[in-house]
Amino acid sequence: MHDIESKEDVLKLVTLFYEKAIPDEVIGHFFTNVVQLDFEKHIPKIAEFWSGILIGNSAYKGNPMEAHVKLNKLSPLEQKHFDRWLHLWKQTIKEHFSGPKADEASGRAETIAQLMFYKVTHS
């Protein structure tokens, strides 16, 4: 296994994560029932978000906090949802990547999950 080194690696990570998340019985319904996502657009957008964090020089445009606050109004997000997202994210990293950037992707996800949960539940 190699580390996350490029935007292509980030796109691979995000794509593989969604392959786990979409059918998942804890969080999958957010992607398929609560919000009808166009995954051909959504996955590259999320990959740009993570590329900006891990690689730099990203074209990401958006406000993930605002998107999750809106999602929470449609279907309440609970700690178990963030825990599951984080578990699947880290599992995907561990299965496909190894190195400092992979570790950073896991650590940053922990911080994002904690911050997102707090802000979403206190809005």
C-alpha positions as CSV (number, residue, x, y, z in Angstrom):
1,M,0.0,0.0,0.0
2,H,1.1,3.5,-0.6
3,D,0.2,6.8,1.0
4,I,-2.3,9.4,-0.2
5,E,-0.2,11.4,-2.6
6,S,-2.4,12.9,-5.3
7,K,-5.9,14.0,-6.2
8,E,-6.4,10.7,-7.9
9,D,-5.7,8.9,-4.6
10,V,-8.2,11.1,-2.8
11,L,-10.8,10.4,-5.5
12,K,-10.2,6.7,-5.0
13,L,-10.6,7.0,-1.2
14,V,-13.8,9.0,-1.5
15,T,-15.2,6.6,-4.1
16,L,-14.4,3.5,-2.1
17,F,-15.8,5.2,1.0
18,Y,-19.1,5.8,-0.7
19,E,-19.2,2.2,-1.9
20,K,-19.4,1.3,1.8
21,A,-21.6,4.2,3.0
22,I,-24.4,4.1,0.4
23,P,-25.6,0.6,1.3
24,D,-24.8,1.0,5.0
25,E,-27.8,0.4,7.3
26,V,-26.8,3.2,9.7
27,I,-26.0,6.1,7.4
28,G,-26.9,4.9,3.9
29,H,-30.4,6.4,4.0
30,F,-29.1,9.9,4.2
31,F,-27.5,9.5,0.7
32,T,-30.4,7.6,-0.9
33,N,-33.7,8.5,0.9
34,V,-33.2,11.8,2.7
35,V,-31.3,13.5,0.0
36,Q,-31.3,12.2,-3.6
37,L,-27.7,12.8,-4.4
38,D,-26.3,12.8,-7.9
39,F,-23.2,10.7,-7.1
40,E,-21.5,11.6,-10.4
41,K,-21.3,15.2,-9.2
42,H,-21.2,14.6,-5.4
43,I,-18.2,12.3,-5.2
44,P,-15.8,14.6,-7.2
45,K,-17.0,17.5,-5.1
46,I,-16.3,15.7,-1.9
47,A,-12.9,14.5,-3.3
48,E,-12.1,18.2,-4.0
49,F,-12.9,19.0,-0.4
50,W,-10.6,16.3,0.9
51,S,-7.9,17.2,-1.7
52,G,-7.8,20.7,-0.3
53,I,-7.3,19.4,3.2
54,L,-4.7,16.7,2.3
55,I,-3.0,17.8,-0.8
56,G,-3.8,21.6,-1.1
57,N,-4.6,23.5,-4.3
58,S,-8.3,22.5,-4.4
59,A,-11.1,23.8,-6.5
60,Y,-13.7,23.0,-3.8
61,K,-16.6,25.4,-3.5
62,G,-19.2,24.8,-0.9
63,N,-20.1,24.9,2.7
64,P,-20.2,21.5,4.2
65,M,-21.4,22.8,7.6
66,E,-24.4,24.5,6.0
67,A,-25.2,21.3,4.0
68,H,-25.2,19.2,7.1
69,V,-27.3,21.7,9.1
70,K,-29.9,21.4,6.3
71,L,-29.6,17.6,6.3
72,N,-30.2,17.6,10.0
73,K,-33.4,19.5,9.6
74,L,-34.6,16.8,7.1
75,S,-33.6,13.9,9.2
76,P,-31.9,14.4,12.6
77,L,-28.2,13.5,12.7
78,E,-27.2,11.6,15.8
79,Q,-23.8,10.7,17.3
80,K,-24.2,7.2,16.0
81,H,-24.3,8.6,12.5
82,F,-21.1,10.5,12.9
83,D,-19.4,7.5,14.6
84,R,-20.4,5.2,11.7
85,W,-19.2,7.7,9.1
86,L,-15.9,8.0,10.9
87,H,-15.6,4.2,11.2
88,L,-16.3,3.6,7.5
89,W,-13.9,6.4,6.5
90,K,-11.0,5.1,8.7
91,Q,-11.7,1.5,7.5
92,T,-11.5,2.6,3.9
93,I,-8.2,4.4,4.5
94,K,-6.7,1.4,6.4
95,E,-7.7,-1.0,3.6
96,H,-6.1,1.0,0.8
97,F,-3.5,3.5,2.1
98,S,-0.7,3.7,4.6
99,G,1.5,6.6,5.5
100,P,1.5,10.1,7.0
101,K,-1.2,11.5,4.7
102,A,-3.4,8.5,5.4
103,D,-2.9,9.1,9.1
104,E,-3.7,12.8,8.6
105,A,-6.9,11.8,6.7
106,S,-8.0,9.8,9.7
107,G,-7.1,12.4,12.2
108,R,-8.7,15.3,10.3
109,A,-11.9,13.2,9.9
110,E,-12.1,12.8,13.7
111,T,-11.9,16.6,14.1
112,I,-14.4,17.2,11.4
113,A,-16.9,14.7,12.8
114,Q,-16.6,16.2,16.3
115,L,-17.0,19.8,15.1
116,M,-19.8,18.9,12.6
117,F,-21.8,17.0,15.3
118,Y,-21.5,19.9,17.7
119,K,-22.4,22.6,15.2
120,V,-25.3,20.6,13.7
121,T,-26.8,19.8,17.0
122,H,-26.4,23.3,18.4
123,S,-27.8,25.2,15.4
